[in-house]
Amino acid sequence: MNIKLRRTARTPYSEEIAIFDADSRDEGGEAVNIGKLDVHYVDDQIVGTLLIWAEYATNFNRTRPADSGETMTDLIDEILAEVSEPLGVAAEYGIEVNYPRLDPHEFVANHTRDEEEA
């Protein structure tokens, strides 16, 4: 798996992170967005919510070679290792994992986005 994380929002003690599978491409040739992670850094652990889009999770086993041995648990472990291994960050975490559908998902904001962010 070639998972890429992109921070979309940050506070001194939390982050919102978009998750991409760089081994899979969408119609536009971009890495497929497979979910998002909201994490909060507290004194002795990381807590938060991991969302993996149901459409990606459903197709996960179909897109992996049968002999790869990669599981959804391996994917989750890889994502969480990315946020829990940097120096100065608590190694312990408690993360709730959900598999919502992407098609009814929407983003609502009352501000305009800069062209660089679009």
C-alpha positions in Angstrom: 0.0 0.0 0.0 1.2 3.5 -0.8 -0.8 5.7 1.6 -0.4 9.4 1.5 -1.7 11.8 4.2 -2.5 15.5 3.6 -3.2 17.8 6.5 -6.3 19.9 5.7 -6.7 21.7 9.0 -4.6 22.1 12.1 -4.8 23.6 15.6 -2.1 23.4 18.3 -3.6 20.1 19.5 -5.5 18.6 16.6 -5.5 17.9 12.9 -7.8 16.9 10.1 -6.0 14.7 7.6 -7.2 13.6 4.2 -6.1 10.1 3.2 -5.2 9.0 -0.3 -4.2 5.6 -1.9 -1.4 6.6 -4.3 -1.6 3.1 -5.9 -5.1 3.8 -7.1 -6.1 6.5 -9.5 -9.4 8.2 -10.1 -10.8 9.3 -13.5 -8.6 12.4 -13.5 -5.5 10.4 -12.7 -5.3 11.7 -9.1 -4.6 9.4 -6.1 -7.9 8.1 -4.8 -9.3 9.8 -1.6 -10.0 6.9 0.7 -11.1 8.7 3.8 -10.1 11.2 6.5 -8.7 11.2 10.0 -9.5 13.7 12.8 -7.0 13.5 15.6 -6.6 15.2 18.9 -3.2 15.2 20.7 -3.7 15.0 24.5 -1.0 14.6 27.1 -0.5 10.8 27.0 -2.3 9.7 23.8 -3.9 10.5 20.5 -7.7 10.2 20.2 -9.9 10.7 17.2 -12.0 9.3 14.4 -10.9 7.6 11.3 -13.4 7.5 8.4 -12.7 5.1 5.5 -15.2 5.6 2.7 -17.4 2.5 2.5 -16.9 2.4 -1.3 -13.2 2.0 -0.9 -13.5 -0.6 1.9 -15.9 -2.6 -0.2 -13.6 -2.7 -3.1 -10.4 -3.1 -1.0 -10.1 -6.9 -1.4 -11.0 -6.8 -5.1 -8.2 -4.4 -5.9 -5.5 -6.2 -4.0 -3.6 -9.2 -5.5 -4.8 -12.4 -3.8 -1.3 -13.2 -2.6 -0.6 -9.8 -1.2 -1.9 -10.7 2.2 -2.9 -7.0 2.8 -6.0 -6.5 5.0 -8.1 -3.6 6.1 -6.4 -3.9 9.5 -3.0 -3.5 7.8 -4.3 -0.3 6.1 -5.6 1.1 9.4 -2.3 0.2 11.2 -0.3 2.0 8.4 -2.5 5.2 8.7 -2.2 5.3 12.5 1.5 4.6 12.4 1.9 7.8 10.3 0.4 9.9 13.1 1.7 8.1 16.1 5.4 7.5 15.2 6.8 11.1 14.9 9.0 12.2 17.8 7.2 14.1 20.5 3.8 12.6 19.8 2.3 10.0 22.1 2.6 6.5 20.8 -0.6 5.4 22.4 -3.9 6.0 20.6 -7.6 5.4 20.8 -9.2 5.9 17.4 -12.8 5.1 16.5 -13.1 3.7 12.9 -16.2 4.2 10.8 -17.1 3.3 7.2 -19.6 5.9 5.9 -20.7 6.1 2.3 -19.0 8.8 0.3 -21.9 9.5 -2.2 -24.1 11.3 0.4 -21.1 13.1 1.9 -20.8 16.8 1.4 -18.7 19.7 2.7 -20.5 22.9 3.8 -18.6 26.2 4.5 -19.6 29.8 4.7 -16.2 31.1 3.5 -14.5 31.2 0.1 -11.5 29.0 -0.6 -8.2 30.4 -1.9 -7.3 29.3 -5.4 -4.2 27.4 -4.0 -6.5 25.3 -1.8 -9.0 24.4 -4.6 
